[in-house]
Amino acid sequence: MPFRILPLLLLAVMGVVIAAEINYPLDAPAPDGRRPGGTLTQNSPAPPIANEENKDLKRERNYPDQPPTIPHTIRGYQIDMNGNKCLSCHSRAASARTQAPMVSITHYMDRDGQALAAVSPRRYFCNQCHVPQTDVLPLVGNNFENIDKILQEDANAAQKP
Amino acid sequence: MKALFAMLKDYWGILRRPSLYYSLGFLTLGGFIAGIIFWGGFNTALELSNTEKFCISCHEMRDNVFVELKDTIHYTNRSGVRASCPDCHVPHEWTHKIARKMQASKEVWGKIFGTIDTRDKFLTLRRELAEHEWARLKANDSRECRNCHNFEFMDFTRQSKRASAMHSTSLAKGEATCIDCHKGIAHKLPDMSGVKGW
């Protein structure tokens, strides 16, 4: 009987020894992401949830084929096999009545470019690509420059010498 | 048949004959008090059946429609105002309320015979159930919505652009009523194929 317990006992002792070691990284600094500061084991308070922007103003796209972001709130919008709330305004048939922009022609094509009568199933789930925006600072910085700026800089560089 | 007729005739006689033992005062006062008790009891029972607690005492409501309501703005919001089941599904004025309560006897029938006692049965019937509510709200010009959301009190400048555009045209002219656009705000939608505006 004691021999059966012995391995377990050894394992437990080893666990305690490892955990008690000073370098065990339980107090390692947490990655500076959404909630900067603190250690791995600390609980830092969650940041407040920001409101969705609801200005109904189209935003500039950073590149031509960027899916446009949604300029209004979509709380409670149902998109499933039963219905698609977005399409009740943005579909081809509804856009005249609602004056909402019609979803682009690419959404009415299958992957071989064949036109379909209704929105293609692979484009049906709007918020796979289109998302509303909130009024917060970006989580991580980036140095993206749009094509106009790059071309302008190229032209400027060519003029100089 | 003849015996029944004779019995009814007996009772009619009792009703017609002036009281022999009880004073007019006792009968009047007794009738008054009994009226209070019966009427009060009736209304208390009626209001008891008009609570969220009563609605979700049946699993059909608790496990299907109530869980869906819990996510929505009508159940939880920043200011803590809640619309519970009867606020939207039972008219507040007495006459309409009694009419709706009479219709609800069909729902008692459904409960007894298990018309929607499983999730599958509920999902199959969901479109029909939803259509009943859409038709009711369409017919009464969304009366239950307007118990709280009064068109006269709306501040269009505080609404988003597209909301105020819709409300100040179609709704203001009476061409459309709340339910025409705001379907599925408190519960999940059924299969919407063929529904106008979808």
Interface residues (C-beta under 8 A of the other chain):
Chain A: N54 K55 D56 H72 T73 R75 G76 Q78 M81 N82 G83 K85 L87 S88 A94 T98 Q99 A100
Chain B: D71 T72 I73 S160 K161 R162 A165 G184 I185 K188 L189 P190 D191 M192 V195 G197 W198
